[in-house]
Amino acid sequence: MTAIDQRLEASPPAPVREAPSASARALATTPDDMAMLRAAVDLTRDLATARPGIYWPDFLASALIGYAGMAIAILAQQVWIVLLAGAMSALALYRATSFIHELTHIRAGALPGFRFIWNLLVGIPLLFPSFLYEGVHTQHHAKTRYGTIDDPEYLPLALMKPWSLPLFILVAALAPVAFLLRFGVLAPLSVVIPPLRRLIVARYSALSINPDYRRRPPEGAFARMWAWQEAGTSLWSIMLMASVAFVGWRPLLTYLAILSVAMVANQLRTLVAHLWENEGDTMTVTGQFLDSVNVPPPAPLAALWAPVGLRYHALHHLLPSVPYHSLGEAHRRIAGHLGSGSTYEKSNYPGMIPLVVRIARSTMTVR
């Protein structure tokens, strides 16, 4: 049985709440398009294998370019060089950190050592260890959780007040400082203050946008992985803060500024990854797909702001096990097979700006 088959049989759509908006009602009650779901599975059976020859060079080159740009931005004297190198670093490190998404979906044993090296070179140095995402993101893909209050990665942003969108971006801009304090100050203190430890695990140990999400304490092998990643990130954070006494403020501030730009880019990408129009009801698989977004070619900049296959986010929700390097081919096959006017085509959008405008306009109609 395929993953889609299991999700379809897991549970029926929940009843619609008493007074949802028209768009929310349409999404929550959309019947499953079985032709599309079967085509997605049947046409991509040979695309599920992760290719180390693509993952490793892509990840390592992104990290190398990112750190080289950061070094130039720290050392350069001319403002234009600092800005150019900083922008290059932010984009490259944004791409490198985006591989955290792949870590949550890669089959066990498919890429030996990739998780460890990713955390060593990117996760820990950029205050972004994979335990913050692993075990959390998979809940976003659960049939009975997507778009509900139990989804850690969902907020009905299109149905919230207009001020919620700039606040959503501001949180990302300030996130590097928050991570530095979380790992460099709160984590060490929590070792000797049990109530603080419980608070940190529940509230501040997940890359979640749902403020009501609470994380459970880790267990078994995952708890051991969490422990070494958190210890390494805490040690690195303490070293960063202590570095001010030896090399001054510029390196740390440049580092935080670059991370802030990268996180804002990711937050903007997150803002347009979905339509955010569900009001908490359990949705059909097709409803979840239609609430998600593809930005396929020829959108020229999508590969920069939605790297590592994230431009095919709706398709990813249909086929979460397909590696990023195969999503383009999967999209071509499915779109070609189903043709124009299909349900599949309805999740394709031309770019970021029209999506931001759509969500912004929706917030302005909220009473």
PATORSE-454007 format. One record per residue (C-alpha): residue number from 1; z, y, x; residue in three letters. Coordinates in Angstrom, 1 decimal. Each point is the difference from the previous one (the first is absolute). Layout:
BEGIN
[NUM, [Z, Y, X], "ALA"],
...
This chain:
BEGIN
[1, [0.0, 0.0, 0.0], "MET"],
[2, [-0.9, 3.4, 1.4], "THR"],
[3, [2.3, 3.0, 0.3], "ALA"],
[4, [-1.7, 1.7, -2.9], "ILE"],
[5, [0.3, -3.1, -2.2], "ASP"],
[6, [3.7, -0.1, 0.8], "GLN"],
[7, [0.5, 3.7, -0.9], "ARG"],
[8, [-1.9, -0.5, -3.3], "LEU"],
[9, [2.1, -2.9, -1.0], "GLU"],
[10, [3.3, 1.5, 1.2], "ALA"],
[11, [0.8, 2.0, -3.1], "SER"],
[12, [-1.7, 1.7, -2.9], "PRO"],
[13, [-0.3, 3.8, -0.2], "PRO"],
[14, [3.2, 1.6, -1.1], "ALA"],
[15, [0.0, 1.9, -3.3], "PRO"],
[16, [-0.9, 3.6, 0.2], "VAL"],
[17, [2.9, 2.4, -0.3], "ARG"],
[18, [0.4, 2.2, -3.0], "GLU"],
[19, [-1.9, 3.2, 1.0], "ALA"],
[20, [-2.1, -0.4, 3.1], "PRO"],
[21, [-2.8, 2.4, 0.8], "SER"],
[22, [-3.5, -1.2, -0.9], "ALA"],
[23, [-1.0, -0.6, 3.6], "SER"],
[24, [3.2, -2.0, 0.7], "ALA"],
[25, [-0.5, -2.0, -3.2], "ARG"],
[26, [-3.6, -0.8, 1.0], "ALA"],
[27, [1.0, -1.2, 3.4], "LEU"],
[28, [3.0, -2.1, -1.1], "ALA"],
[29, [-1.9, -1.8, -2.7], "THR"],
[30, [-3.4, -0.4, 1.7], "THR"],
[31, [-1.2, -3.6, -0.5], "PRO"],
[32, [-0.7, -1.9, 3.1], "ASP"],
[33, [-3.6, 0.0, 1.0], "ASP"],
[34, [-0.3, -3.7, 0.9], "MET"],
[35, [-3.6, 0.3, 1.2], "ALA"],
[36, [1.1, 2.6, 2.6], "MET"],
[37, [3.1, -1.9, 1.0], "LEU"],
[38, [-1.9, -3.3, 0.5], "ARG"],
[39, [-2.8, 1.7, 1.9], "ALA"],
[40, [2.5, 1.6, 2.3], "ALA"],
[41, [1.4, -3.4, 0.9], "VAL"],
[42, [-3.2, -2.0, 0.1], "ASP"],
[43, [-2.0, 2.5, 2.1], "LEU"],
[44, [2.5, 0.5, 2.7], "THR"],
[45, [1.4, -3.4, 0.8], "ARG"],
[46, [-1.5, 0.1, 3.5], "ASP"],
[47, [1.5, 3.5, 0.8], "LEU"],
[48, [3.7, -0.9, 0.1], "ALA"],
[49, [0.3, -0.7, 3.7], "THR"],
[50, [1.6, 2.7, 2.2], "ALA"],
[51, [-2.1, 0.5, 3.2], "ARG"],
[52, [2.1, 0.6, 3.1], "PRO"],
[53, [-3.0, 1.4, 1.8], "GLY"],
[54, [0.0, 2.9, -2.4], "ILE"],
[55, [3.7, 0.5, -0.6], "TYR"],
[56, [1.1, 0.2, 3.6], "TRP"],
[57, [-2.6, 2.4, 1.5], "PRO"],
[58, [0.2, 2.3, -3.1], "ASP"],
[59, [3.8, 0.2, 0.1], "PHE"],
[60, [0.3, 0.3, 3.8], "LEU"],
[61, [-2.7, 2.7, 0.3], "ALA"],
[62, [1.6, 2.0, -2.9], "SER"],
[63, [3.4, -0.1, 1.7], "ALA"],
[64, [-1.5, 0.9, 3.4], "LEU"],
[65, [-1.9, 3.0, -1.3], "ILE"],
[66, [3.0, 1.1, -2.1], "GLY"],
[67, [2.4, 0.0, 3.0], "TYR"],
[68, [-2.5, 1.6, 2.3], "ALA"],
[69, [-0.5, 2.8, -2.5], "GLY"],
[70, [3.7, 0.4, -0.3], "MET"],
[71, [0.5, 0.3, 3.8], "ALA"],
[72, [-2.7, 2.6, 0.2], "ILE"],
[73, [1.5, 2.0, -2.8], "ALA"],
[74, [3.4, -0.1, 1.7], "ILE"],
[75, [-1.4, 1.0, 3.4], "LEU"],
[76, [-2.8, 2.4, -0.8], "ALA"],
[77, [0.5, 3.8, 0.2], "GLN"],
[78, [-3.0, 1.3, -2.1], "GLN"],
[79, [0.8, 0.0, -3.7], "VAL"],
[80, [-3.4, -1.2, -1.0], "TRP"],
[81, [0.4, -3.1, 2.2], "ILE"],
[82, [3.4, -0.7, -1.4], "VAL"],
[83, [-1.3, 0.2, -3.5], "LEU"],
[84, [-3.1, -2.1, 0.6], "LEU"],
[85, [1.9, -2.6, 2.0], "ALA"],
[86, [2.8, -0.1, -2.7], "GLY"],
[87, [-2.5, -0.5, -2.8], "ALA"],
[88, [-1.8, -2.8, 1.9], "MET"],
[89, [3.4, -1.6, 0.7], "SER"],
[90, [1.1, 0.3, -3.6], "ALA"],
[91, [-3.2, -1.6, -1.4], "LEU"],
[92, [0.1, -2.8, 2.6], "ALA"],
[93, [3.7, -0.8, -0.5], "LEU"],
[94, [-0.5, 0.2, -3.8], "TYR"],
[95, [-2.6, -2.8, 0.4], "ARG"],
[96, [2.2, -2.0, 2.4], "ALA"],
[97, [3.0, 0.2, -2.4], "THR"],
[98, [-2.2, -1.0, -3.0], "SER"],
[99, [-0.1, -3.5, 1.4], "PHE"],
[100, [3.5, -0.4, -1.4], "ILE"],
[101, [-1.8, -0.6, -3.3], "HIS"],
[102, [-1.9, -2.9, 1.5], "GLU"],
[103, [3.2, -1.5, 1.4], "LEU"],
[104, [1.3, -0.5, -3.6], "THR"],
[105, [-3.1, -2.0, -1.0], "HIS"],
[106, [-1.1, -1.9, 3.1], "ILE"],
[107, [0.5, -3.8, -0.4], "ARG"],
[108, [2.6, -1.5, 2.2], "ALA"],
[109, [-1.5, -1.0, 3.3], "GLY"],
[110, [-3.2, 1.9, -0.5], "ALA"],
[111, [0.6, 2.5, 2.8], "LEU"],
[112, [2.7, -1.4, 2.4], "PRO"],
[113, [2.0, 2.8, 1.6], "GLY"],
[114, [-1.6, 2.8, -2.0], "PHE"],
[115, [3.2, 1.0, -1.9], "ARG"],
[116, [2.1, 0.0, 3.1], "PHE"],
[117, [-2.4, 2.1, 2.1], "ILE"],
[118, [-0.7, 2.4, -2.9], "TRP"],
[119, [3.7, 0.6, -0.3], "ASN"],
[120, [0.5, 0.3, 3.8], "LEU"],
[121, [-2.9, 2.5, 0.5], "LEU"],
[122, [-0.1, 1.9, -3.3], "VAL"],
[123, [2.7, -1.0, -2.5], "GLY"],
[124, [3.0, 0.8, 2.1], "ILE"],
[125, [-1.4, 2.9, 2.0], "PRO"],
[126, [-1.1, 1.8, -3.2], "LEU"],
[127, [3.2, -0.8, -1.9], "LEU"],
[128, [-2.0, -2.2, -2.4], "PHE"],
[129, [1.1, -3.6, 0.6], "PRO"],
[130, [-1.6, -2.6, -2.2], "SER"],
[131, [3.2, -1.1, -1.8], "PHE"],
[132, [-0.2, 3.3, -1.9], "LEU"],
[133, [-3.1, -1.3, -1.7], "TYR"],
[134, [0.0, -3.8, 0.2], "GLU"],
[135, [1.7, -1.5, -3.1], "GLY"],
[136, [-0.5, 3.3, -1.8], "VAL"],
[137, [-3.7, 0.4, -0.3], "HIS"],
[138, [-0.5, -3.5, -1.4], "THR"],
[139, [2.1, 1.1, -3.0], "GLN"],
[140, [-2.6, 2.6, -0.8], "HIS"],
[141, [-2.6, -2.8, -0.4], "HIS"],
[142, [2.2, -2.1, -2.3], "ALA"],
[143, [-1.6, -0.4, -3.5], "LYS"],
[144, [3.2, 0.8, -1.8], "THR"],
[145, [1.1, 2.9, 2.3], "ARG"],
[146, [-3.1, 2.2, 0.5], "TYR"],
[147, [0.4, 3.4, -1.6], "GLY"],
[148, [3.4, -0.8, -1.4], "THR"],
[149, [3.4, 1.4, 1.0], "ILE"],
[150, [0.4, -3.1, 2.3], "ASP"],
[151, [-3.0, 0.9, 2.0], "ASP"],
[152, [1.2, 1.7, 3.3], "PRO"],
[153, [-3.4, 1.6, 0.6], "GLU"],
[154, [-0.8, 1.5, -3.4], "TYR"],
[155, [0.8, 3.3, -1.7], "LEU"],
[156, [-1.9, 1.3, -3.1], "PRO"],
[157, [-1.0, 3.1, 2.0], "LEU"],
[158, [-2.8, 0.9, -2.4], "ALA"],
[159, [2.6, 0.2, -2.8], "LEU"],
[160, [2.6, 2.1, 1.9], "MET"],
[161, [0.5, 3.7, 0.3], "LYS"],
[162, [-2.5, 2.0, 2.2], "PRO"],
[163, [2.7, 0.8, 2.6], "TRP"],
[164, [0.3, -3.8, 0.7], "SER"],
[165, [-3.2, -0.1, 2.0], "LEU"],
[166, [0.9, 2.6, 2.7], "PRO"],
[167, [3.4, -1.5, 0.2], "LEU"],
[168, [-1.6, -3.4, 0.5], "PHE"],
[169, [-1.8, 1.4, 3.0], "ILE"],
[170, [2.9, 1.9, 1.4], "LEU"],
[171, [2.1, -3.1, 0.1], "VAL"],
[172, [-2.5, -1.6, 2.3], "ALA"],
[173, [-0.1, 3.0, 2.2], "ALA"],
[174, [3.7, -0.2, 0.6], "LEU"],
[175, [0.1, -3.8, 0.2], "ALA"],
[176, [-0.1, -0.2, 3.9], "PRO"],
[177, [3.2, 2.0, 0.3], "VAL"],
[178, [1.6, -2.1, -2.8], "ALA"],
[179, [-1.0, -3.2, 1.9], "PHE"],
[180, [1.4, 1.3, 3.3], "LEU"],
[181, [3.3, 0.7, -1.7], "LEU"],
[182, [0.0, -3.3, -1.9], "ARG"],
[183, [-0.5, -2.1, 3.1], "PHE"],
[184, [1.6, 2.2, 2.7], "GLY"],
[185, [3.1, 1.0, -1.9], "VAL"],
[186, [0.6, -1.8, -3.3], "LEU"],
[187, [-0.9, -3.5, 1.3], "ALA"],
[188, [2.4, 0.0, 2.9], "PRO"],
[189, [2.8, 1.4, -2.2], "LEU"],
[190, [-0.6, -2.7, -2.6], "SER"],
[191, [0.9, -2.7, 2.4], "VAL"],
[192, [3.6, 1.1, -0.2], "VAL"],
[193, [-0.1, 1.4, -3.6], "ILE"],
[194, [-0.8, -2.8, -2.5], "PRO"],
[195, [-0.5, 2.3, -3.0], "PRO"],
[196, [-2.5, 2.1, 1.9], "LEU"],
[197, [-1.8, -3.2, 1.0], "ARG"],
[198, [-0.3, -1.1, -3.5], "ARG"],
[199, [-1.4, 3.4, -1.0], "LEU"],
[200, [-2.5, 0.0, 2.8], "ILE"],
[201, [-1.3, -3.5, -0.8], "VAL"],
[202, [-0.3, 0.7, -3.7], "ALA"],
[203, [-1.4, 3.6, 0.1], "ARG"],
[204, [-1.4, 0.8, 3.4], "TYR"],
[205, [-1.7, -3.2, 1.3], "SER"],
[206, [-3.2, -0.1, -2.0], "ALA"],
[207, [-3.3, 1.9, 0.1], "LEU"],
[208, [0.4, 0.7, -3.7], "SER"],
[209, [-1.1, 2.9, -2.2], "ILE"],
[210, [2.1, -1.1, -3.0], "ASN"],
[211, [3.4, 1.7, 0.3], "PRO"],
[212, [1.6, -2.6, -2.3], "ASP"],
[213, [-0.9, -2.9, 2.3], "TYR"],
[214, [2.8, -1.8, 1.7], "ARG"],
[215, [-0.5, -2.5, 2.7], "ARG"],
[216, [1.9, -3.3, 0.3], "ARG"],
[217, [1.6, -1.0, 3.3], "PRO"],
[218, [-2.3, -2.1, 2.2], "PRO"],
[219, [0.6, -3.7, 0.5], "GLU"],
[220, [-0.9, -2.8, 2.5], "GLY"],
[221, [-2.9, 0.6, 2.4], "ALA"],
[222, [-0.9, 3.3, -1.5], "PHE"],
[223, [3.5, 1.3, 0.6], "ALA"],
[224, [-0.3, -0.9, 3.7], "ARG"],
[225, [-3.4, 1.8, 0.2], "MET"],
[226, [1.5, 3.0, -1.8], "TRP"],
[227, [3.0, 0.1, 2.5], "ALA"],
[228, [-2.1, 0.1, 3.2], "TRP"],
[229, [-2.5, 2.5, -1.5], "GLN"],
[230, [2.8, 2.3, -1.2], "GLU"],
[231, [2.0, -0.3, 3.3], "ALA"],
[232, [-3.1, 0.9, 2.0], "GLY"],
[233, [-0.9, 2.9, -2.2], "THR"],
[234, [3.6, 1.3, 0.1], "SER"],
[235, [0.0, -0.1, 3.8], "LEU"],
[236, [-3.3, 1.8, 0.2], "TRP"],
[237, [1.2, 2.6, -2.5], "SER"],
[238, [3.1, 0.7, 2.0], "ILE"],
[239, [-2.1, 0.3, 3.2], "MET"],
[240, [-2.3, 2.5, -1.7], "LEU"],
[241, [2.8, 2.2, -1.1], "MET"],
[242, [1.7, -0.2, 3.4], "ALA"],
[243, [-3.3, 0.9, 1.7], "SER"],
[244, [0.4, 3.6, -1.0], "VAL"],
[245, [2.7, 0.4, 2.6], "ALA"],
[246, [-2.4, -1.1, 2.8], "PHE"],
[247, [-3.5, 1.1, -1.0], "VAL"],
[248, [0.7, 2.7, -2.6], "GLY"],
[249, [-1.1, 0.2, -3.6], "TRP"],
[250, [-3.8, 0.1, 0.3], "ARG"],
[251, [-0.7, -3.7, 0.4], "PRO"],
[252, [2.3, -1.0, -3.0], "LEU"],
[253, [-1.3, 2.8, -2.2], "LEU"],
[254, [-3.7, -0.9, 0.8], "THR"],
[255, [0.8, -3.7, -0.6], "TYR"],
[256, [1.6, 0.9, -3.4], "LEU"],
[257, [-2.9, 2.3, -1.0], "ALA"],
[258, [-2.6, -2.6, 0.7], "ILE"],
[259, [1.9, -2.6, -2.0], "LEU"],
[260, [0.4, 2.5, -2.8], "SER"],
[261, [-3.8, 0.6, -0.1], "VAL"],
[262, [-0.6, -3.7, 0.0], "ALA"],
[263, [2.5, -0.6, -2.8], "MET"],
[264, [-1.4, 2.8, -2.1], "VAL"],
[265, [-3.5, -1.6, 0.4], "ALA"],
[266, [1.4, -3.3, -1.2], "ASN"],
[267, [1.8, 1.7, -2.9], "GLN"],
[268, [-3.2, 1.7, -1.1], "LEU"],
[269, [-1.7, -3.4, 0.2], "ARG"],
[270, [2.8, -1.5, -2.1], "THR"],
[271, [-0.3, 2.8, -2.5], "LEU"],
[272, [-3.6, -1.1, -0.7], "VAL"],
[273, [0.5, -3.8, 0.4], "ALA"],
[274, [0.7, -0.2, -3.7], "HIS"],
[275, [-0.5, 2.0, -3.1], "LEU"],
[276, [3.8, -0.2, -0.7], "TRP"],
[277, [-0.5, 0.0, -3.7], "GLU"],
[278, [2.2, -3.0, -1.0], "ASN"],
[279, [3.3, 0.9, -1.7], "GLU"],
[280, [1.9, -3.1, 1.0], "GLY"],
[281, [-1.6, -2.8, -2.0], "ASP"],
[282, [-1.0, -3.3, 1.4], "THR"],
[283, [-3.8, 0.1, 0.4], "MET"],
[284, [-2.8, -2.5, 0.0], "THR"],
[285, [-1.7, -0.7, 3.3], "VAL"],
[286, [-3.0, 2.0, -1.1], "THR"],
[287, [2.2, 2.9, -1.1], "GLY"],
[288, [1.6, 0.0, 3.5], "GLN"],
[289, [-3.5, 0.0, 1.5], "PHE"],
[290, [-1.1, 2.9, -2.1], "LEU"],
[291, [3.1, 2.0, 0.9], "ASP"],
[292, [-1.0, -0.5, 3.7], "SER"],
[293, [-2.7, 1.7, 2.0], "VAL"],
[294, [-3.0, -0.9, 2.2], "ASN"],
[295, [-1.7, 2.7, 2.0], "VAL"],
[296, [-3.0, -2.0, 1.3], "PRO"],
[297, [-2.9, 1.3, 2.1], "PRO"],
[298, [-1.6, 2.5, 0.2], "PRO"],
[299, [3.2, 2.0, -0.1], "ALA"],
[300, [-0.2, 1.2, 3.6], "PRO"],
[301, [3.7, 0.8, 0.8], "LEU"],
[302, [1.6, -2.9, -1.8], "ALA"],
[303, [0.2, -2.1, 3.1], "ALA"],
[304, [2.2, 2.7, 1.6], "LEU"],
[305, [2.4, 0.7, -2.9], "TRP"],
[306, [0.0, -3.6, -1.3], "ALA"],
[307, [-0.3, -2.1, 3.2], "PRO"],
[308, [0.3, -3.8, 0.5], "VAL"],
[309, [-1.6, -0.9, -3.3], "GLY"],
[310, [2.2, 2.3, -2.1], "LEU"],
[311, [-3.1, 1.6, -1.5], "ARG"],
[312, [-0.4, -3.2, -2.0], "TYR"],
[313, [3.5, 0.1, -1.6], "HIS"],
[314, [-1.0, -1.1, -3.4], "ALA"],
[315, [-1.9, -3.0, 1.5], "LEU"],
[316, [3.0, -0.7, 2.1], "HIS"],
[317, [2.1, -0.4, -3.2], "HIS"],
[318, [-2.5, -2.6, -1.2], "LEU"],
[319, [-0.2, -1.8, 3.3], "LEU"],
[320, [3.2, 0.8, 2.0], "PRO"],
[321, [-0.6, -2.8, 2.5], "SER"],
[322, [-3.4, 1.2, 1.2], "VAL"],
[323, [0.3, 1.7, 3.4], "PRO"],
[324, [-0.9, 3.6, 0.4], "TYR"],
[325, [-3.2, -0.7, 2.0], "HIS"],
[326, [-1.4, -2.0, -2.8], "SER"],
[327, [0.6, 2.3, -2.9], "LEU"],
[328, [-3.2, 1.9, 0.5], "GLY"],
[329, [-2.1, -3.2, -0.3], "GLU"],
[330, [2.1, -1.2, -3.0], "ALA"],
[331, [-0.7, 3.3, -1.7], "HIS"],
[332, [-3.7, -0.2, 0.6], "ARG"],
[333, [-0.1, -3.6, -1.4], "ARG"],
[334, [2.0, 0.7, -3.1], "ILE"],
[335, [-1.7, 3.3, -0.8], "ALA"],
[336, [-3.4, -1.5, 0.5], "GLY"],
[337, [0.8, -3.0, -2.2], "HIS"],
[338, [1.5, 1.9, -2.9], "LEU"],
[339, [-2.4, 3.0, 0.1], "GLY"],
[340, [0.4, 3.5, -1.4], "SER"],
[341, [2.1, 0.6, -3.0], "GLY"],
[342, [2.4, -2.8, 0.8], "SER"],
[343, [3.8, 0.2, -0.1], "THR"],
[344, [-0.1, -0.3, 3.8], "TYR"],
[345, [-2.0, 3.2, 0.3], "GLU"],
[346, [2.6, 1.9, -2.0], "LYS"],
[347, [2.5, 0.0, 2.9], "SER"],
[348, [-2.5, 1.6, 2.4], "ASN"],
[349, [0.5, 3.7, 0.8], "TYR"],
[350, [-2.0, 2.4, 2.2], "PRO"],
[351, [2.9, 1.4, 2.1], "GLY"],
[352, [3.5, 1.4, 0.3], "MET"],
[353, [-0.4, 3.5, -1.4], "ILE"],
[354, [-1.3, -1.1, -3.5], "PRO"],
[355, [2.9, -2.4, -0.2], "LEU"],
[356, [2.6, 2.6, 1.0], "VAL"],
[357, [-1.5, 2.4, -2.6], "VAL"],
[358, [0.1, -2.7, -2.7], "ARG"],
[359, [3.7, -0.7, 0.6], "ILE"],
[360, [0.9, 3.7, 0.3], "ALA"],
[361, [-1.7, 0.7, -3.3], "ARG"],
[362, [1.8, -2.8, -1.6], "SER"],
[363, [3.4, 1.3, 1.1], "THR"],
[364, [-0.8, 3.4, -1.5], "MET"],
[365, [-0.3, -1.6, -3.4], "THR"],
[366, [3.5, -1.4, 0.1], "VAL"],
[367, [2.4, 1.7, -2.3], "ARG"],
